Amino acid sequence: MPTRELLPGVTTSSYPPAVVCDAHAAMRKARRRALVRDITQVALLVAVDWLFMHWPESRLPFADRTLSLTMLRGMNAGFVAHLWLSRALPRWSARRVATTWCRSEREKFLRQI
């Protein structure tokens, strides 16, 4: 594409704008932190479960072994539900908010970026 001079010494081929905030790097860093936190929590959960299952004398002070294992299964189910919901709820609310926008609001928002 030929460059034409707008003013003497000024052309349309210029330097790209300087990046002030790199959102992709921030998102990668946040996702990496969340992944490390999730892996750590799951590893701790597996370690406690393994210890609880393989040590026959382990039980809660107010319950027998059967009730203790049932409560452990319930806590594991609660932990898995929390882990899943902490990822799903923000996605659902963002999708719900985006559906309320009219076409002109979407275009106005995209023009400001």
SELUMFI-594058 format. One record per residue: residue number from 0; z, y, x of N, C-alpha, C, O in turn. Coordinates in steps of 0.02 Angstrom, whole numbers. Example, Ala and Ser with C-alpha at 12.3 -4.5 7.8 and 13.67 -1.06 7.14 Angstrom:
<pts>
   num      n_Z      n_Y      n_X     ca_Z     ca_Y     ca_X      c_Z      c_Y      c_X      o_Z      o_Y      o_X
     0      390     -284      660      390     -225      615      390     -165      660      423     -166      712
     1      354     -112      642      357      -53      684      394        2      645      402       57      670
</pts>
This chain:
<pts>
   num      n_Z      n_Y      n_X     ca_Z     ca_Y     ca_X      c_Z      c_Y      c_X      o_Z      o_Y      o_X
     0        0      -58       42        0        0        0        0       62       45       44       68       87
     1      -48      106       37      -51      165       80        6      212       64       25      221        6
     2       33      243      115       87      291      105       56      360      102       15      379      145
     3       75      398       53       51      467       49      109      513       64      167      497       51
     4       94      568       91      146      615      109      165      658       49      122      688       17
     5      230      660       34      254      702      -19      261      774        5      236      821      -26
     6      293      781       60      299      845       96      282      829      168      283      771      188
     7      265      878      207      250      863      277      309      828      311      364      856      313
     8      297      768      337      349      731      371      391      686      326      432      649      351
     9      381      687      260      419      646      213      372      596      181      320      614      153
    10      389      532      186      349      479      156      391      439      108      453      446      106
    11      359      397       68      395      355       21      428      295       55      473      265       28
    12      404      278      115      436      222      150      497      249      187      491      283      239
    13      554      234      162      616      258      192      664      200      203      648      143      186
    14      720      216      230      771      165      242      802      144      176      810      186      131
    15      820       81      169      854       60      108      924       92      105      952      109      157
    16      952       99       45     1018      129       40     1071       85       74     1065       24       75
    17     1122      118      101     1176       82      133     1219       48       81     1234       77       29
    18     1240      -13       94     1282      -51       48     1354      -28       58     1381      -33      113
    19     1384       -4        4     1453       20        8     1501      -37       -9     1552      -46       24
    20     1485      -74      -61     1527     -130      -82     1483     -191      -93     1438     -190     -134
    21     1497     -243      -56     1458     -305      -62     1493     -350     -112     1540     -386      -94
    22     1469     -350     -174     1501     -389     -227     1493     -464     -216     1537     -503     -233
    23     1437     -484     -187     1426     -555     -175     1477     -584     -127     1502     -639     -137
    24     1492     -547      -74     1542     -570      -27     1611     -574      -59     1649     -621      -47
    25     1628     -524     -100     1693     -524     -134     1698     -583     -182     1751     -615     -187
    26     1643     -597     -218     1645     -654     -265     1650     -720     -227     1686     -765     -249
    27     1613     -726     -172     1618     -788     -132     1689     -798     -106     1716     -853     -108
    28     1720     -744      -83     1788     -748      -56     1837     -767     -112     1882     -809     -100
    29     1830     -738     -171     1875     -755     -227     1865     -827     -249     1913     -862     -264
    30     1802     -850     -252     1790     -919     -271     1818     -967     -220     1845    -1020     -237
    31     1811     -950     -156     1838     -993     -103     1914     -997     -108     1943    -1051     -100
    32     1947     -939     -120     2020     -939     -127     2042     -980     -187     2090    -1017     -183
    33     2006     -974     -243     2023    -1013     -303     2013    -1088     -290     2054    -1128     -313
    34     1961    -1106     -254     1949    -1176     -239     2004    -1204     -194     2028    -1259     -205
    35     2024    -1166     -143     2078    -1189      -99     2143    -1196     -138     2180    -1244     -128
    36     2157    -1148     -182     2218    -1152     -222     2217    -1212     -268     2267    -1247     -275
    37     2160    -1226     -300     2154    -1284     -344     2161    -1349     -306     2196    -1394     -329
    38     2130    -1353     -248     2135    -1415     -208     2207    -1426     -186     2231    -1482     -186
    39     2241    -1372     -166     2311    -1378     -145     2355    -1401     -203     2397    -1445     -194
    40     2345    -1373     -262     2385    -1392     -320     2372    -1465     -340     2419    -1502     -356
    41     2309    -1485     -339     2293    -1554     -357     2321    -1603     -305     2346    -1656     -323
    42     2317    -1585     -241     2345    -1628     -188     2420    -1635     -196     2447    -1689     -187
    43     2454    -1580     -211     2526    -1583     -222     2543    -1626     -283     2590    -1665     -282
    44     2504    -1619     -336     2515    -1659     -396     2505    -1733     -381     2546    -1774     -403
    45     2453    -1750     -345     2440    -1820     -328     2495    -1848     -284     2517    -1905     -292
    46     2519    -1808     -236     2573    -1830     -192     2637    -1843     -231     2671    -1894     -220
    47     2655    -1799     -277     2715    -1809     -317     2707    -1870     -363     2754    -1909     -371
    48     2648    -1877     -392     2636    -1935     -435     2640    -2000     -396     2671    -2049     -419
    49     2611    -2001     -337     2613    -2061     -296     2685    -2078     -278     2706    -2136     -283
    50     2723    -2028     -257     2793    -2039     -240     2832    -2064     -300     2873    -2110     -295
    51     2821    -2034     -358     2857    -2053     -418     2839    -2124     -440     2882    -2161     -462
    52     2775    -2142     -433     2753    -2209     -455     2777    -2264     -407     2794    -2319     -429
    53     2779    -2250     -343     2794    -2302     -293     2868    -2305     -273     2887    -2346     -232
    54     2909    -2263     -301     2980    -2266     -287     3014    -2285     -353     3024    -2242     -397
    55     3032    -2349     -361     3056    -2374     -426     3120    -2340     -451     3132    -2338     -511
    56     3161    -2314     -407     3224    -2284     -429     3215    -2212     -452     3262    -2181     -476
    57     3155    -2185     -445     3144    -2115     -464     3142    -2107     -540     3107    -2144     -574
    58     3178    -2060     -565     3179    -2044     -636     3211    -1976     -644     3243    -1950     -598
    59     3202    -1948     -703     3235    -1885     -719     3308    -1899     -733     3325    -1953     -758
    60     3352    -1853     -717     3424    -1866     -725     3446    -1882     -796     3494    -1919     -806
    61     3412    -1855     -846     3432    -1865     -915     3392    -1919     -951     3400    -1927    -1012
    62     3348    -1955     -916     3304    -2003     -949     3300    -2067     -908     3315    -2068     -848
    63     3278    -2120     -942     3266    -2182     -905     3196    -2179     -873     3160    -2129     -881
    64     3177    -2232     -838     3113    -2232     -801     3053    -2227     -847     3005    -2191     -831
    65     3054    -2261     -904     2997    -2260     -950     2986    -2189     -978     2929    -2165     -979
    66     3039    -2157    -1000     3032    -2089    -1026     3012    -2041     -970     2973    -1994     -982
    67     3037    -2052     -910     3018    -2010     -854     2943    -2015     -839     2910    -1965     -827
    68     2916    -2077     -840     2844    -2086     -828     2803    -2055     -884     2749    -2028     -872
    69     2827    -2060     -946     2792    -2029    -1002     2791    -1953     -995     2740    -1922    -1008
    70     2847    -1924     -974     2849    -1852     -964     2805    -1831     -905     2774    -1778     -907
    71     2801    -1873     -854     2756    -1858     -798     2683    -1858     -820     2644    -1815     -800
    72     2665    -1906     -862     2596    -1907     -889     2582    -1844     -931     2528    -1815     -927
    73     2631    -1824     -970     2623    -1763    -1011     2616    -1701     -968     2575    -1657     -983
    74     2655    -1697     -914     2649    -1640     -869     2581    -1639     -834     2552    -1586     -823
    75     2557    -1699     -816     2491    -1702     -785     2437    -1679     -833     2391    -1643     -814
    76     2442    -1699     -896     2393    -1677     -946     2397    -1602     -956     2346    -1569     -963
    77     2457    -1574     -957     2465    -1502     -963     2436    -1465     -903     2405    -1412     -911
    78     2445    -1493     -844     2418    -1462     -783     2342    -1462     -785     2310    -1412     -768
    79     2312    -1517     -804     2239    -1521     -808     2212    -1473     -860     2162    -1440     -849
    80     2246    -1468     -917     2225    -1421     -969     2230    -1349     -944     2185    -1309     -957
    81     2283    -1333     -909     2291    -1265     -881     2237    -1250     -830     2209    -1195     -829
    82     2222    -1298     -787     2171    -1289     -736     2103    -1277     -769     2065    -1234     -746
    83     2087    -1313     -821     2023    -1305     -855     2020    -1240     -894     1970    -1204     -891
    84     2074    -1224     -931     2074    -1163     -972     2073    -1100     -929     2045    -1050     -950
    85     2104    -1102     -871     2103    -1042     -828     2033    -1026     -804     2020     -969     -784
    86     1988    -1073     -805     1918    -1061     -788     1875    -1047     -850     1828    -1008     -847
    87     1891    -1079     -906     1849    -1074     -965     1862    -1011    -1006     1814     -981    -1032
    88     1924     -990    -1014     1940     -933    -1056     1906     -868    -1033     1878     -832    -1076
    89     1908     -850     -969     1873     -788     -949     1798     -791     -963     1768     -741     -982
    90     1768     -849     -953     1697     -857     -967     1683     -848    -1041     1634     -815    -1059
    91     1725     -877    -1084     1716     -870    -1156     1724     -797    -1178     1685     -773    -1218
    92     1775     -763    -1152     1785     -694    -1174     1729     -649    -1150     1709     -603    -1186
    93     1702     -659    -1090     1646     -619    -1066     1585     -632    -1109     1548     -585    -1124
    94     1573     -693    -1128     1516     -709    -1171     1525     -677    -1240     1477     -652    -1269
    95     1586     -677    -1265     1599     -647    -1331     1589     -571    -1329     1560     -543    -1375
    96     1612     -539    -1276     1602     -467    -1270     1529     -450    -1264     1505     -401    -1294
    97     1491     -488    -1225     1420     -474    -1215     1380     -481    -1279     1329     -448    -1286
    98     1402     -522    -1326     1365     -530    -1388     1373     -470    -1433     1333     -461    -1479
    99     1424     -428    -1423     1435     -370    -1465     1392     -310    -1444     1388     -261    -1481
   100     1362     -313    -1387     1322     -257    -1362     1256     -253    -1399     1224     -305    -1411
   101     1235     -193    -1417     1168     -185    -1445     1119     -176    -1387     1140     -168    -1329
   102     1056     -176    -1402     1004     -173    -1350     1009     -108    -1311     1001     -108    -1250
   103     1022      -52    -1344     1025       12    -1308     1085       14    -1260     1079       43    -1206
   104     1142      -16    -1279     1200      -18    -1234     1185      -61    -1174     1203      -43    -1118
   105     1152     -116    -1184     1134     -159    -1127     1088     -123    -1079     1097     -126    -1019
   106     1038      -88    -1106      991      -51    -1063     1025        6    -1027     1011       19     -969
   107     1071       41    -1062     1108       95    -1030     1152       69     -973     1156       99     -920
   108     1183       12     -985     1225      -18     -934     1183      -40     -874     1204      -30     -816
   109     1126      -69     -886     1083      -92     -832     1053      -34     -793     1042      -41     -733
   110     1040       23     -826     1014       80     -790     1065      112     -743     1047      141     -693
   111     1129      107     -759     1181      138     -718     1193       99     -653     1221      127     -606
   112     1174       37     -652     1187       -4     -592     1144       14     -536     1148      -16     -482
</pts>
